Amino acid sequence: MAIEIMKDGAAVAAPDTPALVTVAKAADVLGVTEATVYRMVRNGEIPAVKVRRVWRVNLTEFVARGGSL
């Protein structure tokens, strides 16, 4: 579930929006190194998209598919 920031600064859950996080954040959440996350992305083990030159990991889809380490 992604977080949207409203005009007043409050954060609300947006259920239809995937939680795209940085590789560093994904590594922290999963308890692995950034290199491991990059390997998982490369091998198709974890869904990710490249936004300009930066990878964003879709943790929502990963968890929904039963992803675990």
N, C-alpha and C positions, 0 to 999 in steps of 0.2 A: 504494500500500500504506500503510495507516494504521499508526500506532504506538500500542500500548497500554502503559500503565505498570502494572507488576505491583506487588504489595504491597511487595516488597523494593527497589523503585525501578528495577529493570531494565526496559529498553524492549524489546519484542518486536514483530515484524511481524505484523499481523493481515490476511491476504490477502483475506478476505471483506468487510472494512470499507473504505469509500471514504476517500480522503485529503481531508478537508474542511479547507481552510485559509482564513485571513482574506484579504480583498481585498489588503491590504498585502503579505502573504507571497506570494500569487499573482503580484502585480506584480513583486516582487523575483525570484522564480523565473523568470518569463517575460521579465524585462528590459524591462518597460514601466511606464508610470505607473499609479497607481490609477485615474485617470479612464479610461484605456484599458480596464482590466479591467471597470469598471462598464459601459462602452459595449458590451464583448463580452458581458457578462451580459444586458444589455438587448436586444441583437440576437440572442440565442440562440446565439452563437458559442462560448460556454464554459458548461458546466453548472454551476449554482449553486443553492443553496437558501437561503431566508431563515430564520434561527433567531432567533426573537423579532424584534429590530429590526436584526440584523446579517447581512449576506450571507456565506455560506461557499461557496468555490469548490471544485468536485470536480476536482482535478487528475488523479486516477487515470483517471476517465472521459474527460477531455479528451485525455490522452495515448493511451488505448486507442482512441479514435476517430481517431487519427492527427493530432491537433491540433498545429498549429505556427503560428508567426507569420510 
